[in-house]
């Protein structure tokens, strides 16, 4: 499995745990039939220029199923135990493959429905093609979750105000931007964030941006919770 498919490079084989809750997961999809669904650990498909991943990568995970009406209208049912550690990052991915300086724009709009319980964040996960750098933009979060690394202050970029953290997970540098207030819908101008990291802070060079992923990083969702991306656009050129 290519690194961009997964939320982290360290993966556990969880097939026995994933056999539970499959029926319940599919039942949580909309009443009309979705065009695609999967309860497989690494289930994925391509729709409308986006690649969808179920992506259950963390240890101690429970059951999770993803369904999609399109690449930008999809949802997840997840029943992960109330324990620490990220269990999964179901997401939709758009491939960019352009260097920061060659990008004229890179923007995204999102609209989500998330549960009031559980521990998770709703986030963009942006990777360079070499997977040396990971830029996370948290638009909301709930429960006992937090970013990797140390605080770097607060900055207003791309239409939002963020608390910034910088760290390393042993495989790559991680820059996390946490919106100072939760949002279920909005538009993010991503390019100024990348330029701030590159030009203002000097934390990375003129990297080629490979993937822009958007999804739900789930730590716990005991009893089964629903996460829905009502709409999503990622555009850049």
C-alpha positions in Angstrom: 0.0 0.0 0.0 1.5 3.3 -1.1 2.4 5.7 1.8 -0.1 8.4 0.5 -2.9 5.9 1.0 -2.3 5.6 4.7 -2.5 8.1 7.6 0.9 6.9 9.0 3.7 4.6 7.9 3.3 2.3 10.9 0.3 0.0 10.3 -1.2 -2.9 12.3 -3.1 -5.8 10.7 -6.6 -5.6 12.1 -8.6 -7.9 9.9 -10.1 -10.0 12.8 -11.4 -6.9 14.6 -12.9 -5.5 11.4 -15.2 -8.5 10.9 -17.5 -7.1 13.7 -20.2 -4.5 13.0 -20.1 -4.7 9.2 -23.9 -5.0 8.9 -24.5 -2.1 11.2 -22.0 0.0 9.3 -23.7 -0.5 6.0 -27.1 0.2 7.5 -25.9 3.6 8.5 -25.6 4.7 4.9 -28.4 6.8 3.4 -31.7 5.1 2.7 -31.0 5.2 -1.1 -28.2 2.9 -2.3 -24.8 4.5 -2.2 -22.8 4.0 -5.4 -19.9 2.4 -3.4 -19.4 1.1 0.1 -16.7 -0.9 1.9 -16.0 -2.3 5.3 -12.5 -3.5 4.3 -9.6 -2.2 6.3 -7.9 -0.7 3.2 -11.1 -0.4 1.1 -10.7 2.3 -1.6 -12.2 3.5 -4.9 -12.0 6.4 -7.3 -15.0 8.6 -8.0 -15.3 12.0 -9.8 -11.5 12.7 -9.6 -11.2 11.8 -5.9 -10.0 8.6 -4.3 -11.8 7.4 -1.2 -10.1 5.3 1.5 -11.6 3.5 4.5 -8.0 3.5 5.9 -8.2 1.8 9.3 -4.5 2.0 10.2 -4.2 2.3 14.0 -3.8 -0.5 16.6 -6.8 -1.5 18.7 -9.4 -0.5 16.1 -12.9 -1.7 15.9 -15.3 -1.8 12.9 -15.6 0.9 10.3 -17.5 1.2 7.0 -17.4 3.9 4.4 -20.1 4.7 1.8 -20.1 7.2 -1.0 -22.6 8.8 -3.4 -19.7 10.5 -5.1 -16.1 11.5 -4.4 -17.4 14.6 -2.6 -20.5 13.2 -0.9 -19.7 10.4 1.4 -19.8 9.2 5.0 -18.4 6.8 7.6 -19.8 4.7 10.3 -17.2 3.8 12.9 -17.3 1.8 16.2 -13.8 2.2 17.7 -13.3 1.5 21.5 -12.9 4.3 24.0 -9.1 4.0 24.2 -6.2 6.3 23.3 -4.5 6.4 19.9 -5.7 7.2 16.5 -7.6 4.2 14.9 -8.4 5.5 11.4 -8.4 8.3 8.9 -11.2 7.7 6.4 -10.7 10.3 3.7 -11.2 11.6 0.2 -7.9 12.4 -1.7 -7.3 14.8 -4.6 -3.9 14.5 -6.4 -2.2 17.9 -7.1 1.4 17.1 -8.0 2.7 20.7 -8.3 5.4 22.5 -6.5 4.5 25.3 -4.2 5.9 28.0 -6.4 4.2 26.7 -9.5 0.8 26.7 -7.9 -1.4 29.6 -8.8 -4.0 28.6 -6.3 -5.0 25.8 -4.0 -8.4 26.1 -2.3 -11.0 23.8 -0.7 -14.5 24.1 0.6 -16.0 21.6 3.0 -19.4 20.9 4.7 -19.6 18.1 7.3 -21.9 16.6 9.9 -20.0 15.2 12.9 -21.1 13.6 16.2 -21.2 15.4 19.5 -19.6 12.5 21.3 -16.4 10.4 20.6 -12.8 11.6 20.1 -11.8 12.7 16.6 -10.8 15.6 14.4 -12.0 16.7 11.0 -8.9 17.6 9.0 -7.0 18.1 5.8 -3.9 16.0 5.5 -1.5 17.5 2.9 1.6 15.6 1.8 4.6 16.4 -0.4 5.4 13.7 -3.0 8.4 12.4 -1.0 6.3 12.1 2.2 8.9 14.2 4.2 6.3 16.8 5.3 2.8 16.5 6.5 0.6 19.5 6.9 -2.6 19.0 8.9 -5.4 21.6 9.0 -8.0 20.8 11.8 -11.3 22.5 11.1 -12.9 20.9 14.2 -12.2 18.4 16.9 -13.9 16.7 19.9 -12.8 14.7 22.9 -9.4 13.7 24.1 -7.4 14.5 20.9 -4.4 16.8 20.4 -1.7 17.5 17.8 1.8 16.2 17.6 4.7 18.5 18.6 5.1 21.8 20.4 3.0 25.0 20.1 4.4 27.6 17.7 1.9 30.4 18.3 -1.3 31.6 16.5 -1.5 32.8 12.9 -4.3 34.0 10.6 -3.9 32.4 7.1 -6.2 31.3 4.3 -9.4 32.8 5.9 -9.0 31.2 9.3 -7.1 31.7 12.6 -5.0 28.7 13.7 -3.0 27.5 16.6 0.2 26.0 15.1 2.1 23.0 16.3 5.4 21.5 14.9 6.6 18.0 15.5 8.1 14.8 14.0 6.5 11.4 14.2 9.7 9.5 13.4 9.0 9.3 9.7 8.3 12.9 8.7 7.9 16.4 9.9 4.3 17.3 10.9 2.9 20.9 10.9 -0.5 21.0 12.5 -2.9 24.0 12.2 -5.8 23.8 14.6 -8.7 26.2 13.9 -9.2 28.3 17.1 -13.0 27.6 16.9 -14.8 24.6 15.5 -16.3 24.8 12.0 -18.6 22.4 10.2 -18.4 24.3 6.9 -16.2 26.8 5.2 -13.5 27.6 2.6 -9.8 27.3 3.1 -7.2 29.0 1.0 -4.5 26.4 1.4 -1.7 28.0 -0.6 -1.0 30.8 1.8 -0.5 28.2 4.6 2.1 26.4 2.5 3.9 29.6 1.6 4.0 30.6 5.3 5.6 27.3 6.2 8.1 27.6 3.3 8.9 31.4 3.1 8.0 32.9 6.5 9.2 30.0 8.7 11.7 28.2 6.5 10.5 24.8 7.7 10.5 23.3 4.2 11.6 24.1 0.7 9.8 24.3 -2.6 8.2 20.9 -2.1 6.0 19.3 -4.7 2.5 18.9 -3.1 1.3 15.4 -4.0 -2.0 14.8 -2.2 -4.7 16.9 -0.4 -6.7 14.6 1.7 -9.8 15.5 3.7 -11.5 13.3 6.3 -12.0 12.3 9.9 -9.1 11.2 12.2 -10.9 9.0 14.6 -9.6 8.0 18.0 -12.8 6.6 19.6 -16.4 6.2 18.6 -17.7 3.6 21.0 -21.2 2.2 20.1 -21.0 3.4 16.5 -21.0 7.0 15.3 -21.7 8.6 12.0 -19.4 11.1 10.2 -20.6 12.7 7.0 -18.9 14.8 4.3 -22.0 16.6 2.8 -19.9 18.3 0.2 -16.2 18.9 -0.6 -14.2 20.6 -3.3 -10.4 20.7 -3.7 -9.0 22.7 -6.6 -5.6 23.9 -7.5 -3.5 24.8 -10.5 
